Amino acid sequence: MEQDCLLAYEGKGYYPASLAEPLSCVIGAMHACYHASPGSYVHKMDIKEKGDMIILAGAGPMGLAAINYAISREDRHPGRLIVTDIDQERLTRAAGLYRPGVAAKKAYN
């Protein structure tokens, strides 16, 4: 503020705009994943179509955004999505938001 470096925001509400940064992080992380075949230096970027995917500690706000993005994309989807967390309440809530077997799988210890 002292150096006049703030960007003006003229939108209808601050809440929708505040979601841009966390969602940008989730989307960027998905597209930054890469896979390489043994003996090859070619990196295949993004999540693997119909591949196995696990989101660790993924039942909090950012994890739920990652689940939603992974299963809602139009261009590719994981074949199996496993979500873990240390908080059973958050896992239960995530399981209620996304139907196991259709959209996401729960991982319980």
Gaussian input, Z-matrix of N, CA and C with variables (Angstrom, degrees):
# hf/3-21g

backbone

0 1
 N
 C     1     B1
 C     2     B2     1     A1
 N     3     B3     2     A2     1     D1
 C     4     B4     3     A3     2     D2
 C     5     B5     4     A4     3     D3
 N     6     B6     5     A5     4     D4
 C     7     B7     6     A6     5     D5
 C     8     B8     7     A7     6     D6
 N     9     B9     8     A8     7     D7
 C    10    B10     9     A9     8     D8
 C    11    B11    10    A10     9     D9
 N    12    B12    11    A11    10    D10
 C    13    B13    12    A12    11    D11
 C    14    B14    13    A13    12    D12
 N    15    B15    14    A14    13    D13
 C    16    B16    15    A15    14    D14
 C    17    B17    16    A16    15    D15
 N    18    B18    17    A17    16    D16
 C    19    B19    18    A18    17    D17
 C    20    B20    19    A19    18    D18
 N    21    B21    20    A20    19    D19
 C    22    B22    21    A21    20    D20
 C    23    B23    22    A22    21    D21
 N    24    B24    23    A23    22    D22
 C    25    B25    24    A24    23    D23
 C    26    B26    25    A25    24    D24
 N    27    B27    26    A26    25    D25
 C    28    B28    27    A27    26    D26
 C    29    B29    28    A28    27    D27
 N    30    B30    29    A29    28    D28
 C    31    B31    30    A30    29    D29
 C    32    B32    31    A31    30    D30
 N    33    B33    32    A32    31    D31
 C    34    B34    33    A33    32    D32
 C    35    B35    34    A34    33    D33
 N    36    B36    35    A35    34    D34
 C    37    B37    36    A36    35    D35
 C    38    B38    37    A37    36    D36
 N    39    B39    38    A38    37    D37
 C    40    B40    39    A39    38    D38
 C    41    B41    40    A40    39    D39
 N    42    B42    41    A41    40    D40
 C    43    B43    42    A42    41    D41
 C    44    B44    43    A43    42    D42
 N    45    B45    44    A44    43    D43
 C    46    B46    45    A45    44    D44
 C    47    B47    46    A46    45    D45
 N    48    B48    47    A47    46    D46
 C    49    B49    48    A48    47    D47
 C    50    B50    49    A49    48    D48
 N    51    B51    50    A50    49    D49
 C    52    B52    51    A51    50    D50
 C    53    B53    52    A52    51    D51
 N    54    B54    53    A53    52    D52
 C    55    B55    54    A54    53    D53
 C    56    B56    55    A55    54    D54
 N    57    B57    56    A56    55    D55
 C    58    B58    57    A57    56    D56
 C    59    B59    58    A58    57    D57
 N    60    B60    59    A59    58    D58
 C    61    B61    60    A60    59    D59
 C    62    B62    61    A61    60    D60
 N    63    B63    62    A62    61    D61
 C    64    B64    63    A63    62    D62
 C    65    B65    64    A64    63    D63
 N    66    B66    65    A65    64    D64
 C    67    B67    66    A66    65    D65
 C    68    B68    67    A67    66    D66
 N    69    B69    68    A68    67    D67
 C    70    B70    69    A69    68    D68
 C    71    B71    70    A70    69    D69
 N    72    B72    71    A71    70    D70
 C    73    B73    72    A72    71    D71
 C    74    B74    73    A73    72    D72
 N    75    B75    74    A74    73    D73
 C    76    B76    75    A75    74    D74
 C    77    B77    76    A76    75    D75
 N    78    B78    77    A77    76    D76
 C    79    B79    78    A78    77    D77
 C    80    B80    79    A79    78    D78
 N    81    B81    80    A80    79    D79
 C    82    B82    81    A81    80    D80
 C    83    B83    82    A82    81    D81
 N    84    B84    83    A83    82    D82
 C    85    B85    84    A84    83    D83
 C    86    B86    85    A85    84    D84
 N    87    B87    86    A86    85    D85
 C    88    B88    87    A87    86    D86
 C    89    B89    88    A88    87    D87
 N    90    B90    89    A89    88    D88
 C    91    B91    90    A90    89    D89
 C    92    B92    91    A91    90    D90
 N    93    B93    92    A92    91    D91
 C    94    B94    93    A93    92    D92
 C    95    B95    94    A94    93    D93
 N    96    B96    95    A95    94    D94
 C    97    B97    96    A96    95    D95
 C    98    B98    97    A97    96    D96
 N    99    B99    98    A98    97    D97
 C   100   B100    99    A99    98    D98
 C   101   B101   100   A100    99    D99
 N   102   B102   101   A101   100   D100
 C   103   B103   102   A102   101   D101
 C   104   B104   103   A103   102   D102
 N   105   B105   104   A104   103   D103
 C   106   B106   105   A105   104   D104
 C   107   B107   106   A106   105   D105
 N   108   B108   107   A107   106   D106
 C   109   B109   108   A108   107   D107
 C   110   B110   109   A109   108   D108
 N   111   B111   110   A110   109   D109
 C   112   B112   111   A111   110   D110
 C   113   B113   112   A112   111   D111
 N   114   B114   113   A113   112   D112
 C   115   B115   114   A114   113   D113
 C   116   B116   115   A115   114   D114
 N   117   B117   116   A116   115   D115
 C   118   B118   117   A117   116   D116
 C   119   B119   118   A118   117   D117
 N   120   B120   119   A119   118   D118
 C   121   B121   120   A120   119   D119
 C   122   B122   121   A121   120   D120
 N   123   B123   122   A122   121   D121
 C   124   B124   123   A123   122   D122
 C   125   B125   124   A124   123   D123
 N   126   B126   125   A125   124   D124
 C   127   B127   126   A126   125   D125
 C   128   B128   127   A127   126   D126
 N   129   B129   128   A128   127   D127
 C   130   B130   129   A129   128   D128
 C   131   B131   130   A130   129   D129
 N   132   B132   131   A131   130   D130
 C   133   B133   132   A132   131   D131
 C   134   B134   133   A133   132   D132
 N   135   B135   134   A134   133   D133
 C   136   B136   135   A135   134   D134
 C   137   B137   136   A136   135   D135
 N   138   B138   137   A137   136   D136
 C   139   B139   138   A138   137   D137
 C   140   B140   139   A139   138   D138
 N   141   B141   140   A140   139   D139
 C   142   B142   141   A141   140   D140
 C   143   B143   142   A142   141   D141
 N   144   B144   143   A143   142   D142
 C   145   B145   144   A144   143   D143
 C   146   B146   145   A145   144   D144
 N   147   B147   146   A146   145   D145
 C   148   B148   147   A147   146   D146
 C   149   B149   148   A148   147   D147
 N   150   B150   149   A149   148   D148
 C   151   B151   150   A150   149   D149
 C   152   B152   151   A151   150   D150
 N   153   B153   152   A152   151   D151
 C   154   B154   153   A153   152   D152
 C   155   B155   154   A154   153   D153
 N   156   B156   155   A155   154   D154
 C   157   B157   156   A156   155   D155
 C   158   B158   157   A157   156   D156
 N   159   B159   158   A158   157   D157
 C   160   B160   159   A159   158   D158
 C   161   B161   160   A160   159   D159
 N   162   B162   161   A161   160   D160
 C   163   B163   162   A162   161   D161
 C   164   B164   163   A163   162   D162
 N   165   B165   164   A164   163   D163
 C   166   B166   165   A165   164   D164
 C   167   B167   166   A166   165   D165
 N   168   B168   167   A167   166   D166
 C   169   B169   168   A168   167   D167
 C   170   B170   169   A169   168   D168
 N   171   B171   170   A170   169   D169
 C   172   B172   171   A171   170   D170
 C   173   B173   172   A172   171   D171
 N   174   B174   173   A173   172   D172
 C   175   B175   174   A174   173   D173
 C   176   B176   175   A175   174   D174
 N   177   B177   176   A176   175   D175
 C   178   B178   177   A177   176   D176
 C   179   B179   178   A178   177   D177
 N   180   B180   179   A179   178   D178
 C   181   B181   180   A180   179   D179
 C   182   B182   181   A181   180   D180
 N   183   B183   182   A182   181   D181
 C   184   B184   183   A183   182   D182
 C   185   B185   184   A184   183   D183
 N   186   B186   185   A185   184   D184
 C   187   B187   186   A186   185   D185
 C   188   B188   187   A187   186   D186
 N   189   B189   188   A188   187   D187
 C   190   B190   189   A189   188   D188
 C   191   B191   190   A190   189   D189
 N   192   B192   191   A191   190   D190
 C   193   B193   192   A192   191   D191
 C   194   B194   193   A193   192   D192
 N   195   B195   194   A194   193   D193
 C   196   B196   195   A195   194   D194
 C   197   B197   196   A196   195   D195
 N   198   B198   197   A197   196   D196
 C   199   B199   198   A198   197   D197
 C   200   B200   199   A199   198   D198
 N   201   B201   200   A200   199   D199
 C   202   B202   201   A201   200   D200
 C   203   B203   202   A202   201   D201
 N   204   B204   203   A203   202   D202
 C   205   B205   204   A204   203   D203
 C   206   B206   205   A205   204   D204
 N   207   B207   206   A206   205   D205
 C   208   B208   207   A207   206   D206
 C   209   B209   208   A208   207   D207
 N   210   B210   209   A209   208   D208
 C   211   B211   210   A210   209   D209
 C   212   B212   211   A211   210   D210
 N   213   B213   212   A212   211   D211
 C   214   B214   213   A213   212   D212
 C   215   B215   214   A214   213   D213
 N   216   B216   215   A215   214   D214
 C   217   B217   216   A216   215   D215
 C   218   B218   217   A217   216   D216
 N   219   B219   218   A218   217   D217
 C   220   B220   219   A219   218   D218
 C   221   B221   220   A220   219   D219
 N   222   B222   221   A221   220   D220
 C   223   B223   222   A222   221   D221
 C   224   B224   223   A223   222   D222
 N   225   B225   224   A224   223   D223
 C   226   B226   225   A225   224   D224
 C   227   B227   226   A226   225   D225
 N   228   B228   227   A227   226   D226
 C   229   B229   228   A228   227   D227
 C   230   B230   229   A229   228   D228
 N   231   B231   230   A230   229   D229
 C   232   B232   231   A231   230   D230
 C   233   B233   232   A232   231   D231
 N   234   B234   233   A233   232   D232
 C   235   B235   234   A234   233   D233
 C   236   B236   235   A235   234   D234
 N   237   B237   236   A236   235   D235
 C   238   B238   237   A237   236   D236
 C   239   B239   238   A238   237   D237
 N   240   B240   239   A239   238   D238
 C   241   B241   240   A240   239   D239
 C   242   B242   241   A241   240   D240
 N   243   B243   242   A242   241   D241
 C   244   B244   243   A243   242   D242
 C   245   B245   244   A244   243   D243
 N   246   B246   245   A245   244   D244
 C   247   B247   246   A246   245   D245
 C   248   B248   247   A247   246   D246
 N   249   B249   248   A248   247   D247
 C   250   B250   249   A249   248   D248
 C   251   B251   250   A250   249   D249
 N   252   B252   251   A251   250   D250
 C   253   B253   252   A252   251   D251
 C   254   B254   253   A253   252   D252
 N   255   B255   254   A254   253   D253
 C   256   B256   255   A255   254   D254
 C   257   B257   256   A256   255   D255
 N   258   B258   257   A257   256   D256
 C   259   B259   258   A258   257   D257
 C   260   B260   259   A259   258   D258
 N   261   B261   260   A260   259   D259
 C   262   B262   261   A261   260   D260
 C   263   B263   262   A262   261   D261
 N   264   B264   263   A263   262   D262
 C   265   B265   264   A264   263   D263
 C   266   B266   265   A265   264   D264
 N   267   B267   266   A266   265   D265
 C   268   B268   267   A267   266   D266
 C   269   B269   268   A268   267   D267
 N   270   B270   269   A269   268   D268
 C   271   B271   270   A270   269   D269
 C   272   B272   271   A271   270   D270
 N   273   B273   272   A272   271   D271
 C   274   B274   273   A273   272   D272
 C   275   B275   274   A274   273   D273
 N   276   B276   275   A275   274   D274
 C   277   B277   276   A276   275   D275
 C   278   B278   277   A277   276   D276
 N   279   B279   278   A278   277   D277
 C   280   B280   279   A279   278   D278
 C   281   B281   280   A280   279   D279
 N   282   B282   281   A281   280   D280
 C   283   B283   282   A282   281   D281
 C   284   B284   283   A283   282   D282
 N   285   B285   284   A284   283   D283
 C   286   B286   285   A285   284   D284
 C   287   B287   286   A286   285   D285
 N   288   B288   287   A287   286   D286
 C   289   B289   288   A288   287   D287
 C   290   B290   289   A289   288   D288
 N   291   B291   290   A290   289   D289
 C   292   B292   291   A291   290   D290
 C   293   B293   292   A292   291   D291
 N   294   B294   293   A293   292   D292
 C   295   B295   294   A294   293   D293
 C   296   B296   295   A295   294   D294
 N   297   B297   296   A296   295   D295
 C   298   B298   297   A297   296   D296
 C   299   B299   298   A298   297   D297
 N   300   B300   299   A299   298   D298
 C   301   B301   300   A300   299   D299
 C   302   B302   301   A301   300   D300
 N   303   B303   302   A302   301   D301
 C   304   B304   303   A303   302   D302
 C   305   B305   304   A304   303   D303
 N   306   B306   305   A305   304   D304
 C   307   B307   306   A306   305   D305
 C   308   B308   307   A307   306   D306
 N   309   B309   308   A308   307   D307
 C   310   B310   309   A309   308   D308
 C   311   B311   310   A310   309   D309
 N   312   B312   311   A311   310   D310
 C   313   B313   312   A312   311   D311
 C   314   B314   313   A313   312   D312
 N   315   B315   314   A314   313   D313
 C   316   B316   315   A315   314   D314
 C   317   B317   316   A316   315   D315
 N   318   B318   317   A317   316   D316
 C   319   B319   318   A318   317   D317
 C   320   B320   319   A319   318   D318
 N   321   B321   320   A320   319   D319
 C   322   B322   321   A321   320   D320
 C   323   B323   322   A322   321   D321
 N   324   B324   323   A323   322   D322
 C   325   B325   324   A324   323   D323
 C   326   B326   325   A325   324   D324

   B1=1.4392
   B2=1.5177
   B3=1.3120
   B4=1.4509
   B5=1.5232
   B6=1.3298
   B7=1.4553
   B8=1.5268
   B9=1.3147
   B10=1.4570
   B11=1.5421
   B12=1.3556
   B13=1.4657
   B14=1.5250
   B15=1.2970
   B16=1.4617
   B17=1.5244
   B18=1.3203
   B19=1.4543
   B20=1.5204
   B21=1.2819
   B22=1.4653
   B23=1.5198
   B24=1.3192
   B25=1.4587
   B26=1.5172
   B27=1.3096
   B28=1.4666
   B29=1.5316
   B30=1.3423
   B31=1.4611
   B32=1.5198
   B33=1.3479
   B34=1.4656
   B35=1.5194
   B36=1.3223
   B37=1.4552
   B38=1.5155
   B39=1.3146
   B40=1.4541
   B41=1.5180
   B42=1.3461
   B43=1.4621
   B44=1.5252
   B45=1.3486
   B46=1.4743
   B47=1.5348
   B48=1.3034
   B49=1.4651
   B50=1.5224
   B51=1.3361
   B52=1.4655
   B53=1.5222
   B54=1.3134
   B55=1.4667
   B56=1.5247
   B57=1.3059
   B58=1.4593
   B59=1.5260
   B60=1.3069
   B61=1.4649
   B62=1.5240
   B63=1.3501
   B64=1.4725
   B65=1.5299
   B66=1.3268
   B67=1.4636
   B68=1.5224
   B69=1.3048
   B70=1.4546
   B71=1.5280
   B72=1.3284
   B73=1.4702
   B74=1.5229
   B75=1.3297
   B76=1.4645
   B77=1.5253
   B78=1.3230
   B79=1.4587
   B80=1.5284
   B81=1.3214
   B82=1.4615
   B83=1.5160
   B84=1.3393
   B85=1.4627
   B86=1.5251
   B87=1.3264
   B88=1.4767
   B89=1.5264
   B90=1.3203
   B91=1.4594
   B92=1.5269
   B93=1.3398
   B94=1.4580
   B95=1.5264
   B96=1.3307
   B97=1.4651
   B98=1.5273
   B99=1.3213
   B100=1.4632
   B101=1.5233
   B102=1.3106
   B103=1.4578
   B104=1.5190
   B105=1.3082
   B106=1.4656
   B107=1.5222
   B108=1.3048
   B109=1.4611
   B110=1.5184
   B111=1.3213
   B112=1.4690
   B113=1.5319
   B114=1.3182
   B115=1.4583
   B116=1.5147
   B117=1.3237
   B118=1.4591
   B119=1.5230
   B120=1.3123
   B121=1.4552
   B122=1.5211
   B123=1.3130
   B124=1.4604
   B125=1.5297
   B126=1.3150
   B127=1.4589
   B128=1.5199
   B129=1.3096
   B130=1.4599
   B131=1.5207
   B132=1.3132
   B133=1.4584
   B134=1.5241
   B135=1.3269
   B136=1.4682
   B137=1.5288
   B138=1.3095
   B139=1.4575
   B140=1.5180
   B141=1.3123
   B142=1.4506
   B143=1.5311
   B144=1.3132
   B145=1.4614
   B146=1.5259
   B147=1.3250
   B148=1.4636
   B149=1.5244
   B150=1.3442
   B151=1.4594
   B152=1.5166
   B153=1.3036
   B154=1.4591
   B155=1.5201
   B156=1.3224
   B157=1.4585
   B158=1.5207
   B159=1.3205
   B160=1.4588
   B161=1.5170
   B162=1.3131
   B163=1.4582
   B164=1.5251
   B165=1.3237
   B166=1.4631
   B167=1.5150
   B168=1.3239
   B169=1.4688
   B170=1.5257
   B171=1.3399
   B172=1.4470
   B173=1.5067
   B174=1.3203
   B175=1.4633
   B176=1.5231
   B177=1.3227
   B178=1.4613
   B179=1.5250
   B180=1.3103
   B181=1.4637
   B182=1.5305
   B183=1.3238
   B184=1.4645
   B185=1.5274
   B186=1.3228
   B187=1.4580
   B188=1.5131
   B189=1.3270
   B190=1.4665
   B191=1.5246
   B192=1.3184
   B193=1.4690
   B194=1.5249
   B195=1.3396
   B196=1.4621
   B197=1.5275
   B198=1.3255
   B199=1.4661
   B200=1.5169
   B201=1.3085
   B202=1.4616
   B203=1.5256
   B204=1.3208
   B205=1.4654
   B206=1.5288
   B207=1.3293
   B208=1.4690
   B209=1.5279
   B210=1.3216
   B211=1.4687
   B212=1.5204
   B213=1.3272
   B214=1.4626
   B215=1.5227
   B216=1.3031
   B217=1.4627
   B218=1.5100
   B219=1.2979
   B220=1.4602
   B221=1.5185
   B222=1.3391
   B223=1.4576
   B224=1.5212
   B225=1.3351
   B226=1.4658
   B227=1.5163
   B228=1.3382
   B229=1.4621
   B230=1.5267
   B231=1.3225
   B232=1.4636
   B233=1.5340
   B234=1.3220
   B235=1.4603
   B236=1.5131
   B237=1.3192
   B238=1.4636
   B239=1.5227
   B240=1.3158
   B241=1.4649
   B242=1.5192
   B243=1.3136
   B244=1.4666
   B245=1.5160
   B246=1.3281
   B247=1.4598
   B248=1.5200
   B249=1.3299
   B250=1.4573
   B251=1.5238
   B252=1.3163
   B253=1.4570
   B254=1.5208
   B255=1.3224
   B256=1.4579
   B257=1.5231
   B258=1.3182
   B259=1.4580
   B260=1.5313
   B261=1.3401
   B262=1.4571
   B263=1.5296
   B264=1.3197
   B265=1.4687
   B266=1.5250
   B267=1.3192
   B268=1.4582
   B269=1.5265
   B270=1.3404
   B271=1.4630
   B272=1.5227
   B273=1.3149
   B274=1.4607
   B275=1.5204
   B276=1.3191
   B277=1.4653
   B278=1.5255
   B279=1.3268
   B280=1.4658
   B281=1.5273
   B282=1.3358
   B283=1.4684
   B284=1.5216
   B285=1.3189
   B286=1.4604
   B287=1.5193
   B288=1.3203
   B289=1.4692
   B290=1.5221
   B291=1.3269
   B292=1.4615
   B293=1.5186
   B294=1.3039
   B295=1.4648
   B296=1.5214
   B297=1.3232
   B298=1.4670
   B299=1.5266
   B300=1.3139
   B301=1.4489
   B302=1.5210
   B303=1.3101
   B304=1.4538
   B305=1.5222
   B306=1.3159
   B307=1.4605
   B308=1.5155
   B309=1.3100
   B310=1.4659
   B311=1.5178
   B312=1.3274
   B313=1.4569
   B314=1.5225
   B315=1.3377
   B316=1.4476
   B317=1.5259
   B318=1.2967
   B319=1.4638
   B320=1.5166
   B321=1.2906
   B322=1.4687
   B323=1.5113
   B324=1.3156
   B325=1.4621
   B326=1.4972
   A1=110.21
   A2=115.86
   A3=119.46
   A4=111.63
   A5=117.18
   A6=120.42
   A7=111.87
   A8=117.40
   A9=123.29
   A10=111.46
   A11=115.71
   A12=121.06
   A13=113.02
   A14=119.03
   A15=121.38
   A16=110.04
   A17=115.45
   A18=120.77
   A19=109.00
   A20=116.78
   A21=120.57
   A22=109.32
   A23=116.43
   A24=121.71
   A25=108.11
   A26=115.97
   A27=121.44
   A28=111.87
   A29=117.68
   A30=121.49
   A31=112.77
   A32=114.45
   A33=120.67
   A34=112.54
   A35=117.84
   A36=120.11
   A37=110.66
   A38=116.16
   A39=120.26
   A40=112.36
   A41=117.64
   A42=119.58
   A43=112.33
   A44=120.11
   A45=118.17
   A46=112.45
   A47=116.92
   A48=120.02
   A49=111.10
   A50=117.39
   A51=119.89
   A52=111.88
   A53=118.36
   A54=121.56
   A55=112.59
   A56=118.11
   A57=121.07
   A58=112.01
   A59=119.09
   A60=121.35
   A61=112.06
   A62=120.75
   A63=118.35
   A64=112.63
   A65=117.75
   A66=119.75
   A67=110.86
   A68=117.18
   A69=121.04
   A70=110.59
   A71=117.17
   A72=121.30
   A73=110.87
   A74=117.54
   A75=121.90
   A76=110.22
   A77=116.67
   A78=120.97
   A79=110.53
   A80=116.50
   A81=120.16
   A82=112.32
   A83=117.15
   A84=120.85
   A85=111.06
   A86=116.88
   A87=119.95
   A88=110.51
   A89=116.71
   A90=120.33
   A91=112.62
   A92=117.57
   A93=120.97
   A94=112.40
   A95=117.39
   A96=120.18
   A97=108.61
   A98=115.93
   A99=117.41
   A100=109.71
   A101=113.93
   A102=122.36
   A103=107.69
   A104=116.12
   A105=121.08
   A106=108.25
   A107=115.73
   A108=121.30
   A109=108.53
   A110=118.11
   A111=120.02
   A112=110.93
   A113=115.64
   A114=121.26
   A115=114.56
   A116=117.12
   A117=120.76
   A118=109.56
   A119=115.72
   A120=120.41
   A121=111.69
   A122=116.62
   A123=121.52
   A124=108.97
   A125=115.84
   A126=120.74
   A127=109.80
   A128=116.32
   A129=121.35
   A130=106.61
   A131=116.15
   A132=121.34
   A133=111.35
   A134=115.66
   A135=124.67
   A136=110.10
   A137=116.14
   A138=119.49
   A139=108.82
   A140=115.98
   A141=121.45
   A142=109.75
   A143=116.55
   A144=121.38
   A145=109.93
   A146=115.95
   A147=124.45
   A148=112.32
   A149=116.70
   A150=120.57
   A151=110.90
   A152=115.65
   A153=121.52
   A154=108.82
   A155=116.27
   A156=121.24
   A157=108.49
   A158=116.04
   A159=120.49
   A160=108.28
   A161=115.68
   A162=121.87
   A163=106.30
   A164=116.19
   A165=122.02
   A166=110.04
   A167=116.45
   A168=122.41
   A169=109.22
   A170=115.88
   A171=121.10
   A172=116.79
   A173=119.12
   A174=119.09
   A175=112.25
   A176=117.20
   A177=121.00
   A178=109.59
   A179=117.53
   A180=120.52
   A181=114.68
   A182=117.56
   A183=119.76
   A184=110.71
   A185=117.06
   A186=120.44
   A187=111.92
   A188=116.81
   A189=120.27
   A190=110.77
   A191=116.34
   A192=119.59
   A193=110.08
   A194=117.42
   A195=120.92
   A196=110.83
   A197=117.03
   A198=120.40
   A199=109.60
   A200=115.64
   A201=120.65
   A202=111.27
   A203=116.96
   A204=119.78
   A205=111.23
   A206=116.50
   A207=120.00
   A208=111.91
   A209=117.52
   A210=119.36
   A211=113.31
   A212=117.76
   A213=120.49
   A214=113.70
   A215=117.84
   A216=120.01
   A217=111.01
   A218=116.01
   A219=120.69
   A220=112.23
   A221=117.52
   A222=120.01
   A223=115.05
   A224=119.32
   A225=121.57
   A226=110.19
   A227=114.55
   A228=120.96
   A229=109.39
   A230=116.89
   A231=117.93
   A232=109.48
   A233=115.69
   A234=119.73
   A235=111.45
   A236=115.64
   A237=121.54
   A238=106.98
   A239=115.76
   A240=121.95
   A241=108.01
   A242=115.65
   A243=121.77
   A244=107.47
   A245=115.94
   A246=121.90
   A247=108.29
   A248=116.73
   A249=121.35
   A250=109.45
   A251=115.11
   A252=121.37
   A253=107.51
   A254=118.12
   A255=121.05
   A256=112.12
   A257=117.07
   A258=122.34
   A259=109.55
   A260=116.15
   A261=120.90
   A262=112.35
   A263=117.87
   A264=120.15
   A265=111.11
   A266=116.55
   A267=119.61
   A268=111.16
   A269=117.10
   A270=120.05
   A271=111.24
   A272=116.02
   A273=120.41
   A274=110.48
   A275=116.56
   A276=120.22
   A277=111.03
   A278=116.80
   A279=120.57
   A280=110.43
   A281=116.80
   A282=120.38
   A283=110.55
   A284=117.50
   A285=120.88
   A286=112.75
   A287=116.48
   A288=120.46
   A289=112.19
   A290=116.06
   A291=121.32
   A292=108.46
   A293=117.44
   A294=121.20
   A295=110.67
   A296=118.17
   A297=120.75
   A298=110.36
   A299=116.38
   A300=121.28
   A301=112.69
   A302=117.94
   A303=121.23
   A304=109.49
   A305=116.67
   A306=120.28
   A307=112.45
   A308=118.64
   A309=120.63
   A310=109.17
   A311=116.40
   A312=121.91
   A313=108.42
   A314=115.52
   A315=121.13
   A316=108.77
   A317=116.06
   A318=120.38
   A319=108.48
   A320=116.76
   A321=121.90
   A322=108.94
   A323=116.49
   A324=121.31
   A325=109.61
   D1=-38.67
   D2=-178.30
   D3=-66.07
   D4=-28.77
   D5=-178.43
   D6=-103.60
   D7=11.90
   D8=176.98
   D9=56.62
   D10=49.24
   D11=-177.88
   D12=-108.73
   D13=8.59
   D14=-179.85
   D15=-82.36
   D16=145.01
   D17=176.82
   D18=-91.72
   D19=134.47
   D20=178.44
   D21=-74.58
   D22=139.17
   D23=176.79
   D24=-119.85
   D25=120.28
   D26=-176.13
   D27=-113.26
   D28=18.39
   D29=-177.07
   D30=-72.47
   D31=177.38
   D32=-177.34
   D33=-72.73
   D34=-28.82
   D35=-178.68
   D36=-155.80
   D37=151.97
   D38=-178.65
   D39=-80.88
   D40=-29.09
   D41=-176.52
   D42=-61.54
   D43=-52.33
   D44=179.28
   D45=-58.81
   D46=-36.76
   D47=179.72
   D48=-68.86
   D49=-31.92
   D50=-178.75
   D51=-69.19
   D52=-18.74
   D53=178.77
   D54=-79.51
   D55=-14.11
   D56=-175.89
   D57=-60.90
   D58=-42.81
   D59=-176.35
   D60=-69.87
   D61=-49.69
   D62=178.83
   D63=-62.57
   D64=-40.17
   D65=178.92
   D66=-66.96
   D67=-34.83
   D68=175.76
   D69=-61.34
   D70=-39.85
   D71=178.01
   D72=-64.10
   D73=-44.72
   D74=-179.76
   D75=-62.85
   D76=-49.26
   D77=-178.18
   D78=-64.36
   D79=-41.93
   D80=177.79
   D81=-61.61
   D82=-39.72
   D83=179.19
   D84=-65.09
   D85=-40.64
   D86=179.23
   D87=-62.70
   D88=-43.70
   D89=-176.93
   D90=-78.26
   D91=-14.08
   D92=178.63
   D93=-87.72
   D94=-10.78
   D95=176.23
   D96=-63.34
   D97=143.88
   D98=176.43
   D99=-142.32
   D100=157.00
   D101=179.55
   D102=-131.02
   D103=143.27
   D104=177.64
   D105=-131.77
   D106=142.01
   D107=176.20
   D108=-83.58
   D109=146.90
   D110=178.08
   D111=-56.24
   D112=133.04
   D113=179.09
   D114=81.90
   D115=4.37
   D116=-179.13
   D117=-122.32
   D118=145.82
   D119=176.64
   D120=-102.09
   D121=8.91
   D122=179.63
   D123=-82.94
   D124=121.96
   D125=178.08
   D126=-94.37
   D127=126.00
   D128=174.63
   D129=-96.02
   D130=111.38
   D131=-173.96
   D132=-82.80
   D133=158.00
   D134=176.86
   D135=87.54
   D136=175.41
   D137=178.27
   D138=-72.22
   D139=155.30
   D140=-177.26
   D141=-84.08
   D142=125.79
   D143=178.88
   D144=-58.14
   D145=125.09
   D146=179.55
   D147=60.43
   D148=22.02
   D149=177.87
   D150=-88.81
   D151=177.01
   D152=175.78
   D153=-85.57
   D154=137.72
   D155=-179.73
   D156=-137.06
   D157=136.95
   D158=176.18
   D159=-127.62
   D160=135.78
   D161=176.10
   D162=-114.91
   D163=110.08
   D164=-178.32
   D165=-82.89
   D166=139.96
   D167=-177.95
   D168=51.08
   D169=48.31
   D170=-167.94
   D171=-108.03
   D172=22.84
   D173=-179.89
   D174=-107.56
   D175=9.53
   D176=174.07
   D177=-89.55
   D178=-170.74
   D179=-176.51
   D180=-57.65
   D181=-47.41
   D182=-179.18
   D183=-70.38
   D184=-36.85
   D185=177.53
   D186=-64.03
   D187=-41.63
   D188=177.57
   D189=-63.15
   D190=-37.19
   D191=176.47
   D192=-65.15
   D193=-38.77
   D194=178.77
   D195=-66.50
   D196=-42.05
   D197=176.97
   D198=-59.81
   D199=-49.76
   D200=-177.83
   D201=-59.27
   D202=-43.84
   D203=-179.75
   D204=-66.08
   D205=-42.95
   D206=-177.64
   D207=-63.07
   D208=-38.82
   D209=-176.23
   D210=-91.78
   D211=-11.20
   D212=-176.42
   D213=-102.04
   D214=-4.52
   D215=-178.53
   D216=-65.83
   D217=148.33
   D218=178.76
   D219=-89.59
   D220=-24.66
   D221=-172.76
   D222=-91.02
   D223=-28.90
   D224=179.24
   D225=-160.88
   D226=152.86
   D227=-178.68
   D228=-140.78
   D229=147.97
   D230=173.18
   D231=-70.76
   D232=147.77
   D233=176.12
   D234=-74.67
   D235=-34.40
   D236=178.11
   D237=-141.43
   D238=129.71
   D239=179.28
   D240=-121.45
   D241=120.23
   D242=178.64
   D243=-112.83
   D244=132.28
   D245=-179.67
   D246=-120.07
   D247=129.22
   D248=177.22
   D249=-118.00
   D250=158.27
   D251=174.39
   D252=-164.90
   D253=158.01
   D254=177.69
   D255=-89.52
   D256=-8.93
   D257=-176.73
   D258=-106.11
   D259=110.44
   D260=-177.25
   D261=-62.40
   D262=-35.40
   D263=178.91
   D264=-62.45
   D265=-41.92
   D266=178.91
   D267=-67.42
   D268=-38.41
   D269=176.70
   D270=-63.33
   D271=-42.02
   D272=179.06
   D273=-63.00
   D274=-42.23
   D275=178.35
   D276=-64.09
   D277=-43.78
   D278=178.91
   D279=-62.15
   D280=-40.05
   D281=179.12
   D282=-64.24
   D283=-32.16
   D284=178.04
   D285=-74.15
   D286=-28.27
   D287=179.59
   D288=-78.56
   D289=-33.91
   D290=-176.47
   D291=-125.42
   D292=123.76
   D293=-176.48
   D294=-69.55
   D295=121.11
   D296=177.76
   D297=-61.55
   D298=142.71
   D299=179.45
   D300=88.01
   D301=-23.94
   D302=179.10
   D303=-107.44
   D304=-51.21
   D305=-175.92
   D306=-109.47
   D307=-40.71
   D308=-176.46
   D309=-155.33
   D310=157.66
   D311=176.96
   D312=-108.91
   D313=146.87
   D314=177.09
   D315=-94.87
   D316=146.76
   D317=174.24
   D318=-120.36
   D319=116.26
   D320=179.61
   D321=-116.94
   D322=146.76
   D323=173.88
   D324=-91.42

